[in-house]
């Protein structure tokens, strides 16, 4: 025992006992407390069995929510419009709002529209449009021009697009229209289904429960198209080939008739 230890022992009689206890513990192999591993395992498994509210919400993500923030203008654009009532009784429909989303469902255009005629019925319970929405809205001609520029040369997706295009006083090449109300596999016994029914049946989401949201409706139409895109585009290509074949056949028939007439005249 060195001098330092002797001095400590003289000052504190328990020093020798403490030193002896430390030596005996150091000679034994160390092991973790008995319950430490079990507690750690229990904690880890507990987190898996009882996920946080955020994880729980993520597991039930709405498929209509975009998975990217990319708001670029894509080759495929979905459109949905909401109408207001004009004319003396408000029975005539006029454009009140138009929304365009890209192929990922991100909004690229969303504007309220001030109709040319006086609005009699805002149809708020369906359109979701209120008088305050149209106070600073763009005029119809400006919206019409902007939408036409965005749609030019692109695939237009939507539901019952004839109504939206009519309200915009626009047309779109038939070959570039993808209307979920007219796509054969989405029809029921040849009859058209409402967009909310298609969304519930094929996407598992509930839409148009009360006031309509044109963003949500456009996203639903786009997602229906994207999930059926491969087969849909193939059916269009097949139909175009068939029409071209028929067109070539029809062009040949007059020539054959002319040849037969010439031949008959010569023989006579």
C-alpha positions as CSV (number, residue, x, y, z in Angstrom):
1,X,0.0,0.0,0.0
2,X,1.5,3.4,-1.0
3,X,1.6,6.5,1.1
4,X,-1.3,8.1,-0.7
5,X,-3.5,5.1,0.2
6,X,-2.4,5.1,3.8
7,X,-3.2,8.8,4.1
8,X,-6.7,8.2,2.6
9,X,-7.4,5.3,4.9
10,X,-6.4,7.4,7.9
11,X,-8.7,10.2,6.9
12,X,-11.6,7.8,6.0
13,X,-11.8,4.4,7.7
14,X,-14.2,3.2,4.9
15,X,-11.6,3.7,2.2
16,X,-10.1,0.2,2.6
17,X,-13.6,-1.4,2.4
18,X,-14.5,0.6,-0.7
19,X,-11.2,-0.3,-2.4
20,X,-11.6,-4.0,-1.6
21,X,-15.2,-4.0,-3.0
22,X,-14.0,-2.3,-6.2
23,X,-11.3,-5.0,-6.7
24,X,-13.8,-7.8,-6.2
25,X,-16.2,-6.3,-8.8
26,X,-13.5,-5.7,-11.4
27,X,-12.5,-9.4,-11.2
28,X,-16.0,-10.5,-12.3
29,X,-17.2,-10.3,-15.9
30,X,-19.5,-7.4,-16.5
31,X,-23.0,-8.0,-17.6
32,X,-25.9,-5.7,-18.3
33,X,-28.7,-5.2,-15.9
34,X,-31.1,-8.1,-16.1
35,X,-34.0,-6.1,-17.6
36,X,-32.1,-3.7,-19.8
37,X,-32.4,-5.8,-23.1
38,X,-36.0,-6.7,-22.4
39,X,-36.9,-3.1,-21.8
40,X,-35.1,-2.0,-25.0
41,X,-36.8,-4.8,-27.0
42,X,-40.2,-3.9,-25.5
43,X,-39.7,-0.3,-26.3
44,X,-38.7,-1.0,-30.0
45,X,-41.6,-3.4,-30.5
46,X,-43.9,-1.1,-28.8
47,X,-43.2,1.6,-31.4
48,X,-44.0,-0.9,-34.2
49,X,-47.2,-2.1,-32.7
50,X,-48.4,1.4,-31.8
51,X,-47.4,3.7,-34.6
52,X,-47.7,7.5,-34.2
53,X,-50.7,9.4,-35.5
54,X,-48.6,10.6,-38.4
55,X,-47.7,7.1,-39.5
56,X,-51.3,6.0,-39.1
57,X,-52.5,8.9,-41.3
58,X,-49.8,8.2,-43.9
59,X,-51.1,4.6,-44.2
60,X,-54.4,6.0,-45.3
61,X,-53.3,8.5,-47.9
62,X,-55.8,9.8,-50.3
63,X,-54.8,8.6,-53.8
64,X,-55.9,11.9,-55.2
65,X,-53.2,13.8,-53.3
66,X,-50.2,14.4,-55.6
67,X,-47.1,12.5,-54.8
68,X,-44.9,15.3,-56.2
69,X,-44.8,19.1,-56.1
70,X,-44.0,19.4,-59.8
71,X,-46.5,21.9,-61.3
72,X,-45.1,21.9,-64.8
73,X,-47.4,21.8,-67.8
74,X,-47.5,18.2,-69.0
75,X,-48.7,16.6,-72.3
76,X,-51.8,15.4,-70.4
77,X,-54.0,17.9,-68.7
78,X,-57.3,17.3,-66.8
79,X,-60.0,19.9,-66.6
80,X,-63.1,20.5,-64.5
81,X,-65.4,23.4,-64.5
82,X,-68.1,24.7,-62.1
83,X,-71.2,26.5,-63.4
84,X,-73.4,29.3,-62.1
85,X,-76.9,30.2,-63.3
86,X,-77.7,33.1,-65.5
87,X,-80.8,34.3,-67.5
88,X,-84.0,35.5,-65.9
89,X,-84.6,32.3,-64.0
90,X,-81.0,31.2,-63.5
91,X,-81.6,28.0,-65.5
92,X,-79.0,28.7,-68.1
93,X,-75.5,27.6,-67.1
94,X,-72.4,29.9,-67.4
95,X,-68.8,29.3,-66.5
96,X,-68.0,30.2,-62.9
97,X,-64.7,28.5,-62.3
98,X,-62.2,26.4,-64.3
99,X,-59.4,24.3,-63.0
100,X,-56.6,22.5,-64.8
101,X,-54.2,19.9,-63.3
102,X,-51.2,18.2,-64.8
103,X,-50.7,14.4,-65.0
104,X,-49.5,14.3,-61.3
105,X,-52.6,16.1,-60.1
106,X,-50.9,19.4,-59.4
107,X,-52.8,22.6,-60.2
108,X,-51.5,24.5,-63.1
109,X,-54.5,26.8,-63.6
110,X,-57.4,27.7,-61.3
111,X,-59.5,30.8,-61.9
112,X,-63.0,32.1,-61.0
113,X,-64.7,33.5,-64.0
114,X,-67.0,36.6,-64.2
115,X,-69.7,35.6,-66.7
116,X,-70.8,37.9,-69.5
117,X,-74.4,37.7,-68.2
118,X,-75.7,38.6,-64.8
119,X,-75.5,35.8,-62.3
120,X,-78.9,34.9,-60.9
121,X,-78.0,31.7,-59.1
122,X,-74.5,30.9,-57.8
123,X,-75.6,27.3,-57.2
124,X,-73.3,27.3,-54.1
125,X,-74.5,24.0,-52.7
126,X,-73.0,22.3,-55.8
127,X,-70.5,24.7,-57.4
128,X,-69.1,26.0,-54.1
129,X,-69.0,29.5,-55.7
130,X,-70.1,32.5,-53.6
131,X,-70.7,36.1,-54.6
132,X,-67.4,37.2,-53.1
133,X,-65.5,34.8,-55.4
134,X,-66.6,36.6,-58.5
135,X,-66.0,40.2,-57.4
136,X,-62.4,40.2,-58.5
137,X,-62.7,37.3,-60.9
138,X,-61.2,37.4,-64.4
139,X,-63.5,38.1,-67.3
140,X,-64.7,35.3,-69.5
141,X,-62.7,36.2,-72.6
142,X,-59.4,36.3,-70.8
143,X,-60.0,32.9,-69.1
144,X,-61.1,31.4,-72.4
145,X,-57.9,32.6,-74.2
146,X,-55.6,31.4,-71.4
147,X,-57.3,27.9,-71.2
148,X,-57.2,27.5,-75.0
149,X,-53.4,28.2,-75.0
150,X,-52.8,25.7,-72.3
151,X,-54.8,23.0,-74.0
152,X,-53.4,23.4,-77.4
153,X,-51.6,20.3,-78.7
154,X,-52.2,18.4,-75.5
155,X,-54.3,15.4,-74.3
156,X,-57.4,16.7,-72.5
157,X,-58.7,14.5,-69.7
158,X,-62.0,15.0,-67.8
159,X,-65.5,13.8,-67.2
160,X,-68.4,14.9,-69.5
161,X,-66.0,17.3,-71.2
162,X,-68.6,18.3,-73.7
163,X,-70.3,20.4,-70.9
164,X,-67.0,22.1,-69.9
165,X,-66.0,22.8,-73.5
166,X,-69.4,24.2,-74.2
167,X,-69.2,26.5,-71.2
168,X,-65.8,27.7,-72.5
169,X,-67.0,28.0,-76.0
170,X,-64.1,26.0,-77.1
171,X,-63.5,22.8,-79.1
172,X,-60.7,20.2,-78.8
173,X,-59.6,17.6,-81.4
174,X,-61.5,14.4,-80.7
175,X,-58.3,12.3,-81.0
176,X,-56.9,14.2,-78.1
177,X,-59.9,13.9,-75.7
178,X,-60.0,11.3,-72.9
179,X,-63.4,11.5,-71.4
180,X,-64.0,9.2,-68.4
181,X,-67.8,9.4,-69.0
182,X,-67.4,7.8,-72.5
183,X,-64.6,5.2,-72.0
184,X,-66.2,1.8,-72.6
185,X,-64.7,-0.2,-69.7
186,X,-65.9,2.5,-67.3
187,X,-69.5,2.3,-68.5
188,X,-72.2,0.2,-66.9
189,X,-74.2,-1.7,-69.4
190,X,-73.4,1.0,-72.0
191,X,-74.6,3.7,-69.6
192,X,-72.5,6.5,-68.3
193,X,-71.6,6.7,-64.6
194,X,-71.2,9.8,-62.5
195,X,-67.7,10.8,-61.6
196,X,-68.3,10.3,-57.9
197,X,-69.4,6.7,-58.6
198,X,-66.3,6.0,-60.7
199,X,-64.1,7.5,-58.0
200,X,-65.7,5.3,-55.3
201,X,-65.6,2.1,-57.3
202,X,-62.2,2.4,-59.0
203,X,-60.2,4.7,-56.7
204,X,-61.8,4.0,-53.4
205,X,-62.3,7.7,-52.6
206,X,-65.4,9.8,-51.8
207,X,-65.8,13.0,-53.8
208,X,-68.6,15.5,-54.4
209,X,-70.0,15.0,-51.0
210,X,-71.7,18.4,-50.8
211,X,-70.1,21.3,-52.6
212,X,-68.0,20.1,-55.5
213,X,-64.2,20.8,-55.7
214,X,-63.0,21.2,-59.3
215,X,-59.4,20.4,-58.2
216,X,-60.5,17.1,-56.6
217,X,-62.8,16.3,-59.6
218,X,-60.0,17.0,-62.1
219,X,-57.6,14.8,-60.1
220,X,-60.1,12.0,-60.0
221,X,-60.5,12.1,-63.8
222,X,-56.7,12.2,-64.3
223,X,-56.1,9.3,-62.0
224,X,-58.8,7.2,-63.7
225,X,-57.1,7.9,-67.0
226,X,-53.6,7.2,-65.7
227,X,-54.7,3.8,-64.3
228,X,-56.3,2.8,-67.6
229,X,-53.8,4.7,-69.8
230,X,-52.1,1.7,-71.5
231,X,-55.3,0.0,-72.5
232,X,-57.0,3.2,-73.3
233,X,-54.3,4.4,-75.7
234,X,-54.1,1.0,-77.3
235,X,-57.8,1.1,-78.0
236,X,-57.5,4.5,-79.6
237,X,-54.6,3.4,-81.8
238,X,-56.5,0.3,-82.9
239,X,-59.5,2.4,-83.8
240,X,-57.4,4.9,-85.8
241,X,-55.8,2.0,-87.7
242,X,-59.3,0.6,-88.5
243,X,-60.6,4.0,-89.6
244,X,-57.5,4.5,-91.9
245,X,-58.1,1.0,-93.4
246,X,-61.7,1.9,-94.1
247,X,-60.7,5.2,-95.6
248,X,-58.3,3.5,-98.0
249,X,-60.9,0.9,-99.0
250,X,-63.4,3.7,-99.7
251,X,-60.9,5.5,-101.9
252,X,-60.2,2.4,-103.9
253,X,-63.8,1.7,-104.7
254,X,-64.5,4.7,-107.0
255,X,-61.4,3.8,-109.0
256,X,-62.5,0.2,-109.5
257,X,-66.0,1.4,-110.6
258,X,-64.4,3.9,-113.1
259,X,-62.2,1.1,-114.5
260,X,-65.2,-1.2,-114.9
261,X,-67.2,1.5,-116.6
262,X,-64.3,2.3,-119.0
263,X,-63.8,-1.4,-119.7
264,X,-67.5,-1.9,-120.4
265,X,-67.5,1.1,-122.8
266,X,-64.5,-0.2,-124.7
267,X,-66.0,-3.6,-125.1
268,X,-69.2,-2.2,-126.4
